[in-house]
Amino acid sequence: LVRALSLSQPTKGTSKVDNAALHKLLQQRIRSQPWLSTEQSHINLTVSDGVVELWGYIETEDQHSALRVLVEKTEGVSRVDDKMMVGIPARGGQRLW
């Protein structure tokens, strides 16, 4: 996953994208990834002046790394503040990590 994303052509440029447009683009890119289970992961993000804050949880370290690469390589992203947790919370408030 990470290797494939890292070998892809970067979409980063010098143009500035507005927060709402960048947020929408990132959500679309994340949802379109076949390696990311939206049933098992919960990903939240905010965008402010090109800084993307990620938080929530994701199934595996590989998916976490790939998600980070996907976000970092998106045009308009200047920095990623990554607060994601790896693992799936169990029901009843107990976590499985």
C-alpha positions in Angstrom: 0.0 0.0 0.0 2.6 2.5 1.1 5.0 1.6 -1.7 2.3 2.0 -4.3 1.3 5.4 -3.0 4.8 6.6 -2.6 5.6 5.7 -6.2 2.6 7.5 -7.6 3.0 10.9 -9.1 2.7 13.6 -6.4 -0.2 16.0 -6.9 1.4 18.6 -4.7 2.0 22.0 -6.3 2.4 25.6 -5.3 -1.2 26.5 -5.8 -3.3 27.3 -2.7 -6.6 25.5 -2.3 -9.4 26.8 -0.1 -10.1 24.9 3.1 -13.6 23.6 2.1 -12.4 22.4 -1.3 -9.4 20.7 0.2 -11.5 19.0 2.8 -13.9 17.7 0.2 -11.1 16.5 -2.0 -9.5 14.6 0.8 -12.7 13.0 1.9 -13.3 11.8 -1.7 -9.8 10.5 -2.0 -10.0 8.6 1.3 -13.4 7.1 0.5 -12.2 5.9 -2.9 -9.4 3.7 -1.5 -10.2 0.0 -1.8 -7.7 -0.8 1.0 -9.5 1.3 3.5 -12.5 -0.3 5.3 -14.9 2.4 6.2 -16.7 -0.1 8.4 -13.6 -0.8 10.5 -12.0 2.7 10.5 -13.2 6.0 11.6 -11.4 9.0 10.1 -12.0 12.6 10.9 -10.2 15.5 9.4 -10.1 19.3 9.5 -8.3 21.7 7.2 -6.9 25.1 8.1 -4.6 27.0 5.7 -3.3 23.8 4.2 -2.7 22.1 7.5 -4.7 18.9 7.8 -5.5 17.4 11.2 -6.3 13.7 11.2 -7.9 11.9 14.1 -9.9 8.8 14.8 -8.9 5.2 14.4 -7.7 2.9 11.6 -7.3 -0.9 11.4 -3.6 -1.4 10.7 -0.2 0.4 10.7 0.0 -0.2 6.9 -3.3 1.6 6.4 -2.2 4.4 8.7 1.0 4.9 6.7 -0.8 4.8 3.4 -3.4 7.2 4.6 -0.7 9.6 5.7 1.1 9.4 2.3 -2.3 9.9 0.5 -3.0 13.1 2.5 0.6 14.5 2.3 0.7 14.0 -1.5 -2.5 15.9 -2.0 -2.2 19.3 -3.7 -2.8 22.1 -1.2 -1.6 20.2 1.9 1.3 21.9 3.6 1.4 19.8 6.8 -0.3 16.9 8.4 -1.1 16.9 12.2 -1.6 13.1 12.7 -3.5 12.1 15.8 -4.8 8.8 14.4 -4.9 5.7 16.6 -4.2 2.2 15.2 -6.7 -0.4 16.3 -10.4 -0.9 16.5 -12.3 0.1 19.6 -14.4 -2.7 21.0 -18.1 -2.2 21.9 -18.9 -1.1 25.4 -16.0 1.4 25.6 -13.2 -1.1 25.7 -10.4 -0.7 23.1 -8.7 -3.6 21.3 -5.4 -2.0 20.9 
